[in-house]
Amino acid sequence: MCVSKRFDGNYMVISNKEICPGYFELEVKACDIVKYCLPGQFFMIVVPNVFLRRPMSVHNVKKDIISFIYKVVGKGTKELSNIHGGVLQLLGPLGKGYNLECYKDLNNVIVSGGTGIVSLCFLASKLKKKGILYYGVRSKNDLICVDEFKKIGWKVIVSTEDGTEGYKGYITDVLEKKLKMDDVLFVCGPVDMIRKVSYIAKEKSIRGFVSLEEKMACGVGNCQGCAVKIGGLIRMVCKDGPVFKVEQVEWQ
Ligand SMILES: Cc1cc2nc3c(=O)[nH]c(=O)nc-3n(C[C@H](O)[C@H](O)[C@H](O)COP(=O)(O)OP(=O)(O)OC[C@H]3O[C@@H](n4cnc5c(N)ncnc54)[C@H](O)[C@@H]3O)c2cc1C
């Protein structure tokens, strides 16, 4: 098992390409960091001309390169997409990732919506057993990373809200009918999707993990902007999470 370590420094941008409309893959050379990255962890990235760093999950790690995939949604991600070359200041890897050992005899089920898929690619590549990915997006054009799952032998079930690919509607409707007692869930996506999956898990007594996304300024637990209630206690998504056991998250 690798010891945790945090870095804060400038790292060379290898590439920053649009992989499909509105989605970019950023590759950064970071020889000293790669071996410390765990699935579910993230970095705070300093974006030029923008106040506050932006959190981005580790999408993958290959040799000495860390890759991130992000959707352009506002000023920070727009500015990030304009970077071609030079260096970027990264703080990380941050947070606690997925526990890969906890339920290793159960069947792996990954549930994702939108850009939540990014951190789950890294997870799928590290899990010993292949499983099923349930992935819901608004429309066909928002599907990313699907081939990466297929390439490593995962079964992929897709839904789109507009019916342009796979099942029409929410992925949680498909999931609800298929989940079994001996499944373990790994979930990341929009808060409404995570909430629904948590209810299904509770109803069917299914175990697993959810990765929460909250707005955060520091990424290390100082600003307390990402506080959530977990197991009756106030926890910071950045420092205590972003990954928590599904049954511990309290939904209002
Ligand atoms: C731990 C963590 C990991 C993340 N990993 C990824 C990733 O791998 N890929 C990716 O595309 N995005 C990821 N995000 C979300 C990403 O950080 C935000 O989309 C980004 O900071 C928005 O910055 P902006 O300046 O472009 O947009 P802003 O102008 O700040 O916001 C634009 C829109 O994005 C929403 N938004 C802003 N911050 C967040 C946030 N933290 N969570 C959800 N919605 C937000 C706002 O409500 C608004 O609607 C992650 C967030 C967290 C907390």
The ligand as an SDF file (V2000), in Angstrom:
LIG
                    3D

 53 58  0  0  0  0  0  0  0  0999 V2000
  -13.7410   16.8620   -5.5900 C   0  0  0  0  0  0  0  0  0  0  0  0
  -14.2300   17.4090   -6.9200 C   0  0  0  0  0  0  0  0  0  0  0  0
  -13.8040   16.8050   -8.0910 C   0  0  0  0  0  0  0  0  0  0  0  0
  -14.2500   17.3010   -9.3270 C   0  0  0  0  0  0  0  0  0  0  0  0
  -13.8330   16.6800  -10.4560 N   0  0  0  0  0  0  0  0  0  0  0  0
  -14.2460   17.1220  -11.6580 C   0  0  0  0  0  0  0  0  0  0  0  0
  -13.8240   16.4950  -12.8520 C   0  0  0  0  0  0  0  0  0  0  0  0
  -13.0600   15.5220  -12.8350 O   0  0  0  0  0  0  0  0  0  0  0  0
  -14.2710   16.9910  -14.0380 N   0  0  0  0  0  0  0  0  0  0  0  0
  -15.1250   18.0680  -14.0940 C   0  0  0  0  0  0  0  0  0  0  0  0
  -15.5170   18.4670  -15.1900 O   0  0  0  0  0  0  0  0  0  0  0  0
  -15.5420   18.6830  -12.9710 N   0  0  0  0  0  0  0  0  0  0  0  0
  -15.1230   18.2640  -11.7580 C   0  0  0  0  0  0  0  0  0  0  0  0
  -15.5340   18.8990  -10.6240 N   0  0  0  0  0  0  0  0  0  0  0  0
  -16.3920   20.1070  -10.7410 C   0  0  0  0  0  0  0  0  0  0  0  0
  -15.4980   21.2770  -11.1210 C   0  0  0  0  0  0  0  0  0  0  0  0
  -14.6070   21.5510  -10.0540 O   0  0  0  0  0  0  0  0  0  0  0  0
  -16.3600   22.5320  -11.3810 C   0  0  0  0  0  0  0  0  0  0  0  0
  -17.1430   22.2790  -12.5360 O   0  0  0  0  0  0  0  0  0  0  0  0
  -15.4890   23.7300  -11.6560 C   0  0  0  0  0  0  0  0  0  0  0  0
  -14.8180   24.1110  -10.4790 O   0  0  0  0  0  0  0  0  0  0  0  0
  -16.3460   24.8770  -12.1480 C   0  0  0  0  0  0  0  0  0  0  0  0
  -15.5220   26.0120  -12.2600 O   0  0  0  0  0  0  0  0  0  0  0  0
  -15.8930   27.1900  -13.2670 P   0  0  0  0  0  0  0  0  0  0  0  0
  -15.1630   28.4150  -12.8380 O   0  0  0  0  0  0  0  0  0  0  0  0
  -15.7130   26.7630  -14.6770 O   0  0  0  0  0  0  0  0  0  0  0  0
  -17.4260   27.3580  -13.0670 O   0  0  0  0  0  0  0  0  0  0  0  0
  -18.1940   28.3270  -12.0620 P   0  0  0  0  0  0  0  0  0  0  0  0
  -18.4270   29.6270  -12.7410 O   0  0  0  0  0  0  0  0  0  0  0  0
  -17.5640   28.3140  -10.7160 O   0  0  0  0  0  0  0  0  0  0  0  0
  -19.5250   27.5200  -12.0170 O   0  0  0  0  0  0  0  0  0  0  0  0
  -20.2370   27.1810  -13.2060 C   0  0  0  0  0  0  0  0  0  0  0  0
  -21.2660   26.1200  -12.8940 C   0  0  0  0  0  0  0  0  0  0  0  0
  -20.6520   24.9690  -12.3210 O   0  0  0  0  0  0  0  0  0  0  0  0
  -21.2240   24.6750  -11.0660 C   0  0  0  0  0  0  0  0  0  0  0  0
  -20.1440   24.2630  -10.1590 N   0  0  0  0  0  0  0  0  0  0  0  0
  -19.0990   24.9910   -9.7430 C   0  0  0  0  0  0  0  0  0  0  0  0
  -18.3240   24.3040   -8.8880 N   0  0  0  0  0  0  0  0  0  0  0  0
  -18.9100   23.0940   -8.7440 C   0  0  0  0  0  0  0  0  0  0  0  0
  -18.6140   21.9380   -8.0020 C   0  0  0  0  0  0  0  0  0  0  0  0
  -17.5780   21.8560   -7.1670 N   0  0  0  0  0  0  0  0  0  0  0  0
  -19.4470   20.8860   -8.1100 N   0  0  0  0  0  0  0  0  0  0  0  0
  -20.5010   20.9240   -8.9110 C   0  0  0  0  0  0  0  0  0  0  0  0
  -20.8420   21.9900   -9.6610 N   0  0  0  0  0  0  0  0  0  0  0  0
  -20.0680   23.0600   -9.5720 C   0  0  0  0  0  0  0  0  0  0  0  0
  -21.8500   25.9610  -10.6090 C   0  0  0  0  0  0  0  0  0  0  0  0
  -22.9420   25.7340   -9.7230 O   0  0  0  0  0  0  0  0  0  0  0  0
  -22.3040   26.5840  -11.9060 C   0  0  0  0  0  0  0  0  0  0  0  0
  -23.5390   26.0690  -12.3270 O   0  0  0  0  0  0  0  0  0  0  0  0
  -15.1200   18.4270   -9.3790 C   0  0  0  0  0  0  0  0  0  0  0  0
  -15.5340   19.0340   -8.1880 C   0  0  0  0  0  0  0  0  0  0  0  0
  -15.1070   18.5210   -6.9750 C   0  0  0  0  0  0  0  0  0  0  0  0
  -15.5630   19.1710   -5.7050 C   0  0  0  0  0  0  0  0  0  0  0  0
  1  2  1  0
  2  3  1  0
  2 52  2  0
  3  4  2  0
  4  5  1  0
  4 50  1  0
  5  6  2  0
  6  7  1  0
  6 13  1  0
  7  8  2  0
  7  9  1  0
  9 10  1  0
 10 11  2  0
 10 12  1  0
 12 13  2  0
 13 14  1  0
 14 15  1  0
 14 50  1  0
 15 16  1  0
 16 17  1  0
 16 18  1  0
 18 19  1  0
 18 20  1  0
 20 21  1  0
 20 22  1  0
 22 23  1  0
 23 24  1  0
 24 25  2  0
 24 26  1  0
 24 27  1  0
 27 28  1  0
 28 29  2  0
 28 30  1  0
 28 31  1  0
 31 32  1  0
 32 33  1  0
 33 34  1  0
 33 48  1  0
 34 35  1  0
 35 36  1  0
 35 46  1  0
 36 37  1  0
 36 45  1  0
 37 38  2  0
 38 39  1  0
 39 40  1  0
 39 45  2  0
 40 41  1  0
 40 42  2  0
 42 43  1  0
 43 44  2  0
 44 45  1  0
 46 47  1  0
 46 48  1  0
 48 49  1  0
 50 51  2  0
 51 52  1  0
 52 53  1  0
M  END
$$$$
